Amino acid sequence: MRQREHHDSVDLFVIGGGINGCGIARDAAGRGLSVALAEMNDLASATSSASTKLFHGGLRYLEYWEVRLVREALIERETLLTAMPHISWPMRFVLPYHKDMRFEGDTPTSKILGVLMPWMRGRRPAWLIRFGLFLYDHLGGRKILPPTRTLDLTADPAGRALQDKFKHAFEYSDCWIEDSRLVVLNARDAEARGAQINVQTKVISAQRAADHWDVTVQDRETEASRVIRAKMLVNAGGPWVGDIIHNTVRLNSTEGVRLVRGSHIVTKKLFDHDKCYFFQGTDGRIIFAIPYETDFTLIGTTDAEQADPSIKPICTPEEKDYLCTFASQYFKKPITPADIVWSYSGVRPLYDDGASSATAATRDYTLKVDTSGGAPMLNVFGGKITTYRRLAEHALDKIMPFFGAPSKAWTAGVALPGGDFPLGDVRRLITELQAKYGFLSRAWAQRLIRGYGTEAMQILGDAATAADLGQDFGGTLTAREVSWLMQKEFARVAEDVVWRRTKLGLRLSPEQIATLDAWMKAQGVKRQISAAE
């Protein structure tokens, strides 16, 4: 490493640029704390970009009696929906019913029914699903999303893609979320409120003193290091939270996470409607089949143990076979691995509650403050994307007392960048964007509004023709947009753009992505030279 130099001091230093780290940084900055955040890779480069892309209450968690978690998540769906109507929107989920549906064997509900109704032999009866959906409709004080209804699959368009044996279904509400963009927009809002957001910056060590932490960070591109002094440390390292505790901070703690790999596959479009499917398997698990990026279908997820967070998770051939076989039990047209156009996998850092299986491990979060030996440290275990904002609020409840002043929660309903418009106005914004920029196709305008909301016009600026937007990288991605992503959204390389800020990796060729990467690196060199001068 190059010679260390001391930088400034902050109140709060956050390790981890996933949704929990960025959510906490935003909330803390909005309460007047000085904040620095370090992410060793790109924002949302691990778990937070590998979700099933849903704001949902977690219907199946009711079978584990996680009522508090489900209620909090159900309330949050609508709170979040109004704050980010460009990257989140309501969806209807179709749950086909058949008599072979099974419980996951370790759920408290299945065990009780096994005793009280042994003739059911682990099956999910229709009355139980109706009761669960009744709770789902009413636990969270639903105001915006429509309630559950029963479908006749022989007449409803949702039944056309399914096998003829499925006659009836339940339809309920949840919400879609562009997960990577959610993280980036939280980071941007945190920065706008004064936080320092450092990407490609690894925390090398954190030394504890009586009243502060000396955190040594290294820029992974330049290898330059510096020390940031902080009054409190937040460990939001996701899958690396245990490694940070034991190896970075060297704290003696028995708390830990259970690493569970969740894999997804993407196929060409499997059905011609905008509803999602909730499929229940004969093994007790569930998967979703969701309309994805207009021309595709997203299917997932799996639950498998992952031993080491440093090993990049991949969707294994066995997981691909499992998801294809599972979905093929429902769709008329069988799905094979040859139909897969892309797959991805992420590691969920679940709080280790001693559950007997990955599926049974709690999805709730746990926050632990450690003050042994000096300055305070908050460790964040578990959590799910739907409850990230509430997790941040609860984290600040534990953080603020160390700074001597109570502070009110403020993030509920506060718009993220680009989301300052009424829920339901997306079509109007798309039409207005097309009207102002006549060279945009409807699909292009929709992509920009869904990604950037009201900031889409700032990106396009005074362009009168597509040529005014600079180099065309394919898939409607231009130099003007990429420059915005580099200057405003912390993107450094092509992967950041085509798989996290957008999903244009599904449409661009390897050659086009390589051209984009070379262009971005050249722009980065120009910036470094300009800064040096």
N, C-alpha and C positions, 0 to 999 in steps of 0.2 A: 504493500500500500504506500501511496505517497504520504508525505508528512501531514499529520493531523493538524487541524486548526480549529479553534473554538469559534462557534457561530453564536447566535443569540440564545436567549433563554425563553422558554415557553411554560405555560401552566401545565399543558397536557401534551404528552407525546403518545401517538397511536401507532401501534405496529399492525399493519395489515390493511390492504386497500380493497377488501371485499365489501359486501353490502353492510356488514356490521361495523367495520372500521370506519367506512365513509359516513354511515348514518350517525355514529357517535360523534365524529369530527364535525359534521354539520350542526348537530344539536348543540354541542359544546360551544362552537364558534358563535352561534346565534344567541347564546346566553352571556357572551362577553369574555369568555376564556380565550387566551392565546393558545393556538393549537398547531402542532406539526404532525403530519402523517407520513409514514414511509411504507412503500410497497416495493418488494424486491423485484417484481416483474411488472406487468401491466395491470392497471385496475381491472378487477373482475376476471383475472386470468386463470383462476382456479374454480372453486366451487360455485361462485356467484355467476359464472357464465355457463354453467353446466346443469342448470335446473330444468324442470319440465315447463318453465315459463308461465307459471300460474300464481295468481293471488287466490288462494283457496283456504277454506276453513279446515280441510283435512277430514273428509267424511269418514274415512276408515278409522281415524284416531278415536272416534266415539266408541269403537269396540274395545279400545284399551282404556276407556273411561278418562281420557285426557280432556275433560270437559272445559277446564280453565283455558287450556291452549286453544281448543276449537272455538270457544266463545270469543276470545281475544282476536283470533284470526278472522272470524266472521265479521266482527265489528270493523276491523282494519280494512277489509276488502273495499268497503264503500268510502271510508276516510281517504284511502290512498287513491281510489278511482277519481275522486274529484280534484286531487292535487296534481294528477299527471294524466289527463285525458288523451294526450297524444300517444303515450307509450303503453297505456293500459285501457282495456275496454271489456264490457260484459260479454260472456259466452254462455251458451246453454249446453248442458252435458246430458247425454242420453245414456241411461243405464239399462241395457236390455236384461230381462229377467228370464231365468230358466231354472229348473229344479235341481240341477247339478252344482249350483253355486256352493262354495265351501268357505268356512272360516279358516283363517290362519290359526293353527292349533293352539298357540300360546296366548290368545287373547282372553281376558277375564270373562268376556261375554260368552265365548264359545265354551269355556269350562263350566260356567253356570248352567247354560242350556244343555250341556252334555249330561249334567246331573239331573236337571228337572225334566228334560225331554230327550231321553237316551235314544228314542226311535228316530230322531233327526240325524244322528250320526255326523255331526259337524256341519250340517247344511245351514245356509242362510235362508230362513223362511221369508216369504214375501212380506208378512206382517212386520217382521223385524226391520226390513229395509224401509218400509213406509214410516215406521216409528222413528228410525234414524233420520230420515229426510224431514219429518215433522220437526224434530229437534233442530236440524240444520237450518230450517226456515225461520225458527223463532228464537234461537239462543242469542243471536247477534243483533236483534232489533232492526232487521232488514227494512230499508226504506226505498231504495232505488231498484234493486234487482227483483225480477219477477219470481213468484213462488214456484214450488214443485207442481208438476201436473203429470197425469198418466197419458202415455202415447199408445195408439194402435199402430203397430209397425206394419201392418198389412196395408195401411192407407197413408201413413206419414212418409214423406220423402226420406226421412232418416232410416227407414226400413229397407230401402232399395238395395243398399250395398251389403246388407246382412243376409245370413243364411235364412232359409224359409222357416226353420224351426223356431225362430224368435218372433213371437206374436205381439208381445207387450213390452213396454219399457217405462221407466220413470225418467222425467226430464227436470233437471234442477239448474240453479245458477251458480257460477263462479266467474272469475275474471282472468284474462290474459295479461301478462306483463313482459315487456322486453327487458329481461333481467340485466344484461350487461349495460344497457343504456341507463337503467335505474341507478346503478352504481356510479356511473360517470356523472350523471346529473346531480347526485348527492355530493360528489366530490367538487363539482363546479360551484354548487351553491355554498359549500363550506369555504371554498377559496374566496368567493365573492364576499363572504362575511369575515374574512381575514385569516383563514387557515392556510398553512403552507402544505401543499400537496406535492410529495416527492415520489415519482415513479422511477422504476429501475434503480431503486435505492435500497440496499440491504443493510439491516441492522446487524452489525458485527458483534457488538457487546453492549450491555447495559450495567453500569456500575452504580450500586446503591450507596447513598450517603444518608445521614440522619434526616435531612430535609430536602433532598433532591436526588435526581438520577442524572448521571452522565451517560448519554446514549451516543455511541460511536456508529456512524453510518458511512457507507461507501457507495459512491456513484458507480454503477456497474459498467458504464460506458467509458468514463475517464479514469476510473480507479482512484479518484481523489476521495479522501475521507475527511470527515469533520466531526466534531463533538457538539451535540445539542444538549443543553441542560434543561431538565423538566422537573416540575414539582411533583408530577404524578405520571405513572406509566399505565397505558391500556394495552393489554395483549389481546388483540382481535385477529390472531394469526390463522384462524380457521383450522385446517388440517395440521398446521404447524404449531398450534397453541401449546401442546405438550412439549415439543422440542424447544420452544422459546422459554418455557418455564425451567426446564432442566438444563439446557445447554447455553442459552443466550444470557439468561438472568441468573442461572444456577441457584434456583430456589428449591428447597426441599419440600416437595408437596406430593400428596397421594392423589390429588385430583387429576383426572385425565379424560381423554376423548376416545370414543370408539369410531374408527374410520370405516365408513360404509360406502362402497362404490355404487353409484347409480349410472347406468348406461342407457343411451337412447339411440334409436335409428331414425333416419329420414328416408322416405321413399317418394317416388312420384305420387301425385295426387290420387287418393284411393276412393274419394266420394265427392259428389257435386253439391254440397251444401256447407253452411258455415257453422254447423254444430259439432261438438266434440263427442267422443264415445268414452264411457267408463266401463271397462271390461273386467269381469271377475272370473278368475281361473278356478280350475278344479283343485289347485294346490293351495287355495286360500288367498293368494296374492291378487293384486289388481294392476292394470296398466291403463294408460290413456292413449287414444288415437285422436290427434288434434290437427285441424287445418293449419298449414304452416307456410309462410312466405308465398301465399297465393297459389303456387303450383305444386306444393308438396304436402306430405302428411308426416307428422312427428309421432313416434310411438315410443313409449317408455313408462316406467323405468324398472330397472332391476335393483336388487339389494344383495350385495356381496361384500364380504369382509375384505378390507385393504390393509395390508400390514404396514406399509411404509409410505408416508406422504411425499417423500422425495422421488418415488417412482411414478412417472406420469401415468395416470389411469387411462386405459383404453377399453373400448367395447370389444370384448373378446369374441372369438368365433362362437363359443358356447352361448354367450349372452345374445348374440345376433340370432342364433338358431332358436333360443328360448323365446325371444320377442316375436319372431316370425311365426313360430308354432302357436304361441298364445293368441296372436291376432287372427291367425287363420282359423281358429275355432269359432270365430264370429263372422268374418267376411266371406262372401260367396266366392270371391276369387282368392285362392291361396297366395300367401306372401312367402317369398323365398329370399335368401341372402342376395341373390342376383338382382333383386328389386331395390336394394339399398344404394342410395346415392351419396350418403354421408352418415357418419356416426360420431357420437361424442360421449365422453364419460367424465364424471366428476366425483370427488370424494366428499361425502357429508361428514363433518366433524361432530358426531352426536355425543352428548354427555354420557359418559360411561356409568350407567345405572345398574350394571350387572345383569341386564336382560339376557335371556338364553339364546336369542337369535338377532341377526341384524335387523330383520323386519320388526321385531318387538321392541327394539331400543327406542327410548323416548325421543320425540322431535322437539320437545320443549327446551328452553334455554336456561342456563344457570350462570349467575354472576357471582364471583367470589373476590372479595377485597383482601389483600394480604398487606399487613403493616409490620410484619416481623422483621426486625433489624433495620428499620428506618423509613424512608419515604414510601408512600402507598403505591400499590399496584392493583389494578383491576384485571382479572382474567375472565374472558368471555368463552363459555362453553356452549356448543350446540346452537340452536335457533333455526328458524326457517325464514325464507325471504318475505313471506306475508307479514310476519311480525317484527321485521327489522326496526321499524320506527318506534314501536312500543319497547323493544329491547333497548334502543338508544335512550328513550325516556327513563327507563328503569336504571340504566347505567348512570345517567346523570343524577338520579336520585342518590346514588351511592357516591358519586364524584363530588358534587357541589358542597357537601358539608366540610370537605377538606380545604375549601377556599373561603369559608367563613361567612357565606351569604346564601340564603335560600334563593331559588330562582324558579320561575314558573315555566312549565312545559309550553312550547310555542309552535311545534311543527305540524299539529293536526290541521289538515286542510290547506296548508301554505303551499302554493304552487312551486313545483320544480321548474328550472329554466325551460321555457317554451310551452309550459302547461297553463299559462294564464288565459284560459278561455273556458266557456261553459261546457260541461259534459254534454255530448251530443252534437257539438258544432264541427266535428271533423270534416264532414262532407262539405259544409259551407267553406271551410278554410281551403280545402282542396280545389273547389271551384274558383275561389278568389285567386288562388295562386296561379291556376291555369289562365285565368283571365288577364292577369298582370304580365305573365310570362308565356306568351303564345306558343313558344317553341316546346313547351313541356307536354309530354303525353300524359294521359290520365294516370297511368301506372307510375310514371316518374314523379308527378305531383303528389300522389298518394304516399309514395315512399318517403319523400321529403317531409311531408306533414306528420306522418306516423313516426318519423325519427326525431324531428326538430320542432314540431309544433309551430308556434308563432315566430320562431327564430329562422324558419326556412327563408323568409324574405330577406333577412339580414345576410344569409349565406349567398343568395343569388344577387343581391345588391342591384347594381344598375345594368345588369346584363340585358341586352336586347336580342341576342341570338345565342344559341348553344355554344358557338365558337368563342363567345366572350367569356365563357367559364373555364377556358384553358384546355389543357390536354384531356382527351377522353380516354379513360382507362378501361371502358367497357361497362355494361350493366347500368348505364346512366351515372356512373361515378366520374367526376371531373376534378381537375386540379383545384378549382375554387373550393369545392367541398372538402377535399383532402387537406388543403391548407387550413381551413376552419378547424378540422379535427386535430391537426397538429398544434395549432395556436391556442385553441380553446378547450380541447378535450383530452389533452395529454397523450395523444397517439404518437408513436415513434416509428413503427415499422408496419408493413403491409398487413401482417396478421392481426394487429390491433384494429385495423380498419375493416377488413373483409370478414372477420369472424366475431368481433365484439361490438364495435361502433355500428356496424351493419352486418347483414348476413349475405353480402354479395359474393362471398366465396362459393356459394351454391351456383352462381351464374358466370363467374369469371374463370377463364382457363388458367392453368399453371403459368403459361407464358405471360398472360396479362397481369397476374399477381406479381410475377418476377419484375415486370416493367414498373409496376407501381412501387415495389419495394426499393428498386434502384432510385427512382425519382425521390422518394421520401428520404432516403439516406443522403442524397445529394442536397436536399433542402436542409437537413439537419447539420451537415458540414458547413453550409453557407451561414446558418445561424450562429454556429460556434465561432466562425471566423469573424462575423460581425460583432459578436459579444466581446471577443478578445481585443478588437480594435477600439 
